[in-house]
């Protein structure tokens, strides 16, 4: 993260005191990272129907309403608190658009007493393929993506989560450990193991050498 909690405290205090410019600056700092979270966790069936920016904006509005309460009694680092609100908004979006299907275990996961949509093999494959293929490879992209999805689906669900948290959402090891409710050392080991597994998958599919 670009800012420590100590760096943020004066800005948090000003925003909680009603200074609109401080609130705007505070939320803008994290908007890009929150959009990454929504992008990798938004169910594929909602692509084109739900704008990730709208989800983040709703979360920021909710955070602004609750900021004074947070500052008075913070229970988590500010970014993780904000990320949790965004996750809750995303769960609401899934429920609203997908109905009973949103309760599927593949779409939701409980981590550290928080509910948020799970980073699925489909969303991770889409993110990986978006960064590893060029438009000239479009003819084979769909076939490779399906193979990649299948391989990722065989990974441990927490390995997929740590890849999403660290690799795609840019959380620190400490932040990822808190979200997974494990020790930082365990989170680091899991991330390295997941990266190695992902490397093998990409090599087997001929995506990387």
PANU-651296 format. One line per field, with one value per residue (C-alpha): residue number from 1; x, y, z; residue in three letters. Coordinates in nm, 3 decimals. Last residue first. Layout:
BEGIN
num: [NUM / ...]
c1: [X / ...]
c2: [Y / ...]
c3: [Z / ...]
residuo: [ALA / ...]
This chain:
BEGIN
num: [209 / 208 / 207 / 206 / 205 / 204 / 203 / 202 / 201 / 200 / 199 / 198 / 197 / 196 / 195 / 194 / 193 / 192 / 191 / 190 / 189 / 188 / 187 / 186 / 185 / 184 / 183 / 182 / 181 / 180 / 179 / 178 / 177 / 176 / 175 / 174 / 173 / 172 / 171 / 170 / 169 / 168 / 167 / 166 / 165 / 164 / 163 / 162 / 161 / 160 / 159 / 158 / 157 / 156 / 155 / 154 / 153 / 152 / 151 / 150 / 149 / 148 / 147 / 146 / 145 / 144 / 143 / 142 / 141 / 140 / 139 / 138 / 137 / 136 / 135 / 134 / 133 / 132 / 131 / 130 / 129 / 128 / 127 / 126 / 125 / 124 / 123 / 122 / 121 / 120 / 119 / 118 / 117 / 116 / 115 / 114 / 113 / 112 / 111 / 110 / 109 / 108 / 107 / 106 / 105 / 104 / 103 / 102 / 101 / 100 / 99 / 98 / 97 / 96 / 95 / 94 / 93 / 92 / 91 / 90 / 89 / 88 / 87 / 86 / 85 / 84 / 83 / 82 / 81 / 80 / 79 / 78 / 77 / 76 / 75 / 74 / 73 / 72 / 71 / 70 / 69 / 68 / 67 / 66 / 65 / 64 / 63 / 62 / 61 / 60 / 59 / 58 / 57 / 56 / 55 / 54 / 53 / 52 / 51 / 50 / 49 / 48 / 47 / 46 / 45 / 44 / 43 / 42 / 41 / 40 / 39 / 38 / 37 / 36 / 35 / 34 / 33 / 32 / 31 / 30 / 29 / 28 / 27 / 26 / 25 / 24 / 23 / 22 / 21 / 20 / 19 / 18 / 17 / 16 / 15 / 14 / 13 / 12 / 11 / 10 / 9 / 8 / 7 / 6 / 5 / 4 / 3 / 2 / 1]
c1: [0.801 / 0.470 / 0.126 / 0.219 / -0.061 / 0.182 / 0.391 / 0.094 / -0.010 / 0.346 / 0.376 / 0.038 / 0.157 / 0.474 / 0.273 / 0.037 / 0.330 / 0.487 / 0.153 / 0.093 / 0.437 / 0.382 / 0.037 / 0.174 / 0.444 / 0.181 / -0.032 / -0.378 / -0.721 / -0.738 / -0.809 / -0.547 / -0.287 / -0.362 / -0.308 / 0.021 / 0.142 / 0.061 / -0.245 / -0.190 / -0.539 / -0.422 / -0.108 / -0.147 / -0.521 / -0.610 / -0.324 / -0.402 / -0.764 / -0.676 / -0.450 / -0.735 / -0.961 / -0.706 / -0.626 / -0.831 / -1.044 / -0.726 / -0.659 / -1.012 / -1.008 / -0.676 / -0.816 / -1.117 / -0.889 / -0.676 / -0.980 / -1.111 / -0.771 / -0.696 / -0.852 / -0.783 / -0.407 / -0.367 / -0.538 / -0.248 / -0.238 / -0.079 / -0.246 / -0.606 / -0.544 / -0.447 / -0.745 / -0.989 / -0.836 / -0.868 / -1.234 / -1.322 / -1.117 / -1.318 / -1.216 / -1.480 / -1.750 / -1.719 / -1.841 / -1.623 / -1.572 / -1.200 / -1.283 / -1.626 / -1.659 / -1.918 / -1.957 / -1.848 / -2.060 / -2.371 / -2.578 / -2.570 / -2.769 / -3.074 / -3.104 / -2.836 / -2.883 / -2.976 / -2.776 / -2.465 / -2.498 / -2.543 / -2.228 / -2.046 / -2.165 / -2.036 / -1.700 / -1.679 / -1.750 / -1.474 / -1.231 / -1.297 / -1.225 / -0.918 / -0.800 / -0.857 / -0.665 / -0.903 / -1.119 / -1.119 / -1.331 / -1.395 / -1.243 / -1.479 / -1.792 / -1.696 / -1.637 / -1.978 / -2.154 / -1.837 / -1.790 / -2.137 / -2.065 / -1.734 / -1.906 / -2.162 / -1.880 / -1.691 / -1.994 / -2.061 / -1.700 / -1.730 / -2.016 / -2.276 / -2.461 / -2.170 / -2.010 / -2.273 / -2.252 / -1.878 / -1.931 / -1.747 / -1.451 / -1.151 / -1.293 / -1.431 / -1.091 / -0.915 / -1.172 / -1.092 / -0.724 / -0.804 / -1.039 / -0.792 / -0.637 / -0.961 / -1.136 / -0.905 / -0.886 / -1.266 / -1.305 / -1.039 / -1.210 / -1.543 / -1.418 / -1.686 / -1.485 / -1.451 / -1.268 / -1.033 / -0.962 / -0.903 / -0.665 / -0.467 / -0.464 / -0.352 / 0.023 / -0.007 / -0.210 / 0.069 / 0.031 / 0.126 / 0.000]
c2: [-2.085 / -1.906 / -1.971 / -2.319 / -2.481 / -2.687 / -2.375 / -2.176 / -2.455 / -2.500 / -2.127 / -2.129 / -2.407 / -2.212 / -1.899 / -2.092 / -2.232 / -1.888 / -1.746 / -2.025 / -1.978 / -1.602 / -1.652 / -1.901 / -1.654 / -1.379 / -1.593 / -1.693 / -1.527 / -1.518 / -1.143 / -1.084 / -1.286 / -1.091 / -0.764 / -0.882 / -1.012 / -0.678 / -0.650 / -0.589 / -0.692 / -0.915 / -1.081 / -1.064 / -1.092 / -1.283 / -1.527 / -1.571 / -1.648 / -1.901 / -2.077 / -2.062 / -2.244 / -2.525 / -2.555 / -2.786 / -2.495 / -2.329 / -2.615 / -2.609 / -2.234 / -2.254 / -2.511 / -2.290 / -1.990 / -2.182 / -2.259 / -1.902 / -1.749 / -1.965 / -1.742 / -1.426 / -1.464 / -1.155 / -0.950 / -1.029 / -1.277 / -1.273 / -0.988 / -1.049 / -1.420 / -1.388 / -1.173 / -1.397 / -1.707 / -1.547 / -1.462 / -1.812 / -1.990 / -1.798 / -1.512 / -1.559 / -1.304 / -1.143 / -1.224 / -1.129 / -1.327 / -1.367 / -1.512 / -1.648 / -1.736 / -1.657 / -1.738 / -2.102 / -2.183 / -2.099 / -1.843 / -1.609 / -1.866 / -1.785 / -1.443 / -1.368 / -0.995 / -0.881 / -1.148 / -1.079 / -0.704 / -0.750 / -0.965 / -0.684 / -0.430 / -0.652 / -0.682 / -0.305 / -0.264 / -0.515 / -0.329 / -0.008 / -0.183 / -0.345 / -0.002 / 0.156 / -0.100 / -0.302 / -0.254 / 0.126 / 0.278 / 0.651 / 0.660 / 0.384 / 0.552 / 0.879 / 0.691 / 0.525 / 0.758 / 0.806 / 0.430 / 0.385 / 0.644 / 0.473 / 0.136 / 0.276 / 0.429 / 0.100 / -0.088 / 0.183 / 0.169 / -0.207 / -0.149 / -0.426 / -0.560 / -0.591 / -0.863 / -0.996 / -1.359 / -1.344 / -1.295 / -0.990 / -1.103 / -1.012 / -0.680 / -0.590 / -0.625 / -0.436 / -0.158 / -0.142 / -0.091 / 0.195 / 0.362 / 0.353 / 0.698 / 0.843 / 0.758 / 0.966 / 1.259 / 1.281 / 1.261 / 1.528 / 1.756 / 1.703 / 1.809 / 1.668 / 1.591 / 1.229 / 1.355 / 1.569 / 1.284 / 1.037 / 1.280 / 1.325 / 0.946 / 0.849 / 0.874 / 0.683 / 0.413 / 0.373 / 0.491 / 0.351 / 0.000]
c3: [-2.127 / -2.086 / -2.229 / -2.348 / -2.152 / -1.944 / -1.884 / -1.761 / -1.523 / -1.392 / -1.327 / -1.147 / -0.916 / -0.841 / -0.773 / -0.544 / -0.345 / -0.310 / -0.199 / 0.051 / 0.204 / 0.240 / 0.389 / 0.641 / 0.748 / 0.774 / 1.010 / 0.889 / 0.889 / 0.509 / 0.507 / 0.777 / 0.587 / 0.270 / 0.452 / 0.602 / 0.265 / 0.106 / -0.114 / -0.486 / -0.600 / -0.886 / -0.750 / -0.372 / -0.307 / -0.623 / -0.590 / -0.220 / -0.306 / -0.575 / -0.325 / -0.075 / -0.320 / -0.364 / -0.732 / -0.952 / -1.073 / -1.196 / -1.438 / -1.576 / -1.615 / -1.799 / -2.042 / -2.105 / -2.154 / -2.403 / -2.618 / -2.601 / -2.685 / -2.986 / -3.253 / -3.051 / -3.082 / -3.298 / -3.024 / -2.787 / -2.501 / -2.156 / -1.971 / -2.067 / -2.041 / -1.678 / -1.582 / -1.769 / -1.609 / -1.266 / -1.327 / -1.445 / -1.177 / -0.920 / -0.691 / -0.424 / -0.364 / -0.022 / 0.326 / 0.620 / 0.940 / 0.867 / 0.524 / 0.439 / 0.072 / -0.188 / -0.558 / -0.569 / -0.265 / -0.465 / -0.274 / -0.572 / -0.769 / -0.557 / -0.719 / -0.979 / -1.026 / -0.677 / -0.498 / -0.702 / -0.651 / -0.276 / -0.264 / -0.446 / -0.191 / 0.088 / -0.084 / -0.120 / 0.251 / 0.327 / 0.101 / 0.294 / 0.623 / 0.468 / 0.351 / 0.691 / 0.893 / 1.112 / 1.420 / 1.417 / 1.695 / 1.664 / 1.315 / 1.199 / 1.339 / 1.171 / 0.845 / 0.828 / 0.585 / 0.378 / 0.365 / 0.220 / -0.050 / -0.124 / -0.156 / -0.398 / -0.604 / -0.608 / -0.738 / -0.996 / -1.117 / -1.166 / -1.411 / -1.396 / -1.699 / -1.941 / -1.732 / -1.494 / -1.601 / -1.540 / -1.168 / -1.037 / -0.829 / -1.048 / -1.162 / -0.820 / -0.656 / -0.932 / -0.895 / -0.524 / -0.607 / -0.844 / -0.588 / -0.301 / -0.315 / -0.449 / -0.123 / 0.093 / -0.148 / -0.167 / 0.209 / 0.260 / 0.008 / 0.187 / 0.529 / 0.761 / 1.075 / 0.966 / 0.656 / 0.863 / 1.106 / 0.823 / 0.653 / 0.974 / 1.026 / 0.677 / 0.724 / 1.052 / 0.876 / 0.625 / 0.266 / -0.074 / 0.000]
residuo: [UNK / UNK / UNK / UNK / UNK / UNK / UNK / UNK / UNK / UNK / UNK / UNK / UNK / UNK / UNK / UNK / UNK / UNK / UNK / UNK / UNK / UNK / UNK / UNK / UNK / UNK / UNK / UNK / UNK / UNK / UNK / UNK / UNK / UNK / UNK / UNK / UNK / UNK / UNK / UNK / UNK / UNK / UNK / UNK / UNK / UNK / UNK / UNK / UNK / UNK / UNK / UNK / UNK / UNK / UNK / UNK / UNK / UNK / UNK / UNK / UNK / UNK / UNK / UNK / UNK / UNK / UNK / UNK / UNK / UNK / UNK / UNK / UNK / UNK / UNK / UNK / UNK / UNK / UNK / UNK / UNK / UNK / UNK / UNK / UNK / UNK / UNK / UNK / UNK / UNK / UNK / UNK / UNK / UNK / UNK / UNK / UNK / UNK / UNK / UNK / UNK / UNK / UNK / UNK / UNK / UNK / UNK / UNK / UNK / UNK / UNK / UNK / UNK / UNK / UNK / UNK / UNK / UNK / UNK / UNK / UNK / UNK / UNK / UNK / UNK / UNK / UNK / UNK / UNK / UNK / UNK / UNK / UNK / UNK / UNK / UNK / UNK / UNK / UNK / UNK / UNK / UNK / UNK / UNK / UNK / UNK / UNK / UNK / UNK / UNK / UNK / UNK / UNK / UNK / UNK / UNK / UNK / UNK / UNK / UNK / UNK / UNK / UNK / UNK / UNK / UNK / UNK / UNK / UNK / UNK / UNK / UNK / UNK / UNK / UNK / UNK / UNK / UNK / UNK / UNK / UNK / UNK / UNK / UNK / UNK / UNK / UNK / UNK / UNK / UNK / UNK / UNK / UNK / UNK / UNK / UNK / UNK / UNK / UNK / UNK / UNK / UNK / UNK / UNK / UNK / UNK / UNK / UNK / UNK]
